[in-house]
């Protein structure tokens, strides 16, 4: 799966979690860019991404992420390692 495909799928995950079809992610999107992205929404995003992509994240992997692009790269790495 390419980074573009992952970003497209993540965009749908975000739209579902935030119930907002207007969300348009970029690799530079951060929590500050999306209304309602708080700690609870963050947990919901992680779980939804795990389910959608069929992967599991370790807490240490997530702590160093700063934007959606880094999250997409992590997902790509996990998918490649299956």
N, C-alpha and C positions, 0 to 999 in steps of 0.2 A: 504494500500500500504506500503510495507516495505521500509526501508531506501535504500536497494540495488536497488529496483525497481525505487525509486525516483531518485537515482543517475544515473541510466541507462537512464531514461527519460530526466533528466537534461543534460546529456552528449549530447543527440540529440539536445536539445534546444541550447546549446552552439555551436555545430557544425553548426546549421542553422544560428544563429546570426552572427557568425564569418566567415561563409562560409569556414569552414576548417574541413574536415573529419578526420584529424589526431589528433584532440583533444581527450584526454583520461583523464577525470576527476578522481580525488581521493578526499577523504574528506578533505585533506589538501591543495587542489588547491586554490590559491589566484589570485588576479588581476595581480600580478607581474609575475605569471607563464604563462600568456596567452598574446601573442602579440596582441596589439590593444584594450585591455580591458581598455578603458578610461571611462570618465563620461557618454558620449553618449551611448557607448556600454553597460554600466551598466544599463541605463534606458531601453534600448532595451531588455536586458536579463530579467529584472523584468517583463516587459509587456509580453514578450513571455512566461515566466513561468506562469504568471497569466492565460493567455489564455490556455496553455497546460494542466494545472492542474485544471482549473475552480475555482480559488480562487483569493482573493484580499489581497494585503499587505498594511499595514499602514507604513508611513515613519518611525515612531519610532521603528517599528519591524526590519526594514532593517538597521538602523544606527548602531546597535550593532553587526552585522555580520562581521566575520573576514575571513571566508573561506567557501568553498562549503559545507563542512560537516555541518556547522551551518545553512546554507541556506536549506539544505536537511531536517534537523531536524525541522526547522520552517515550511516547506511545510508539513511534516508529521503531525505536530501538527494541522495545519490548516485543513488538510484533515480529521483528526480524529474528529474535532469539527463541521463538517458539519452535 
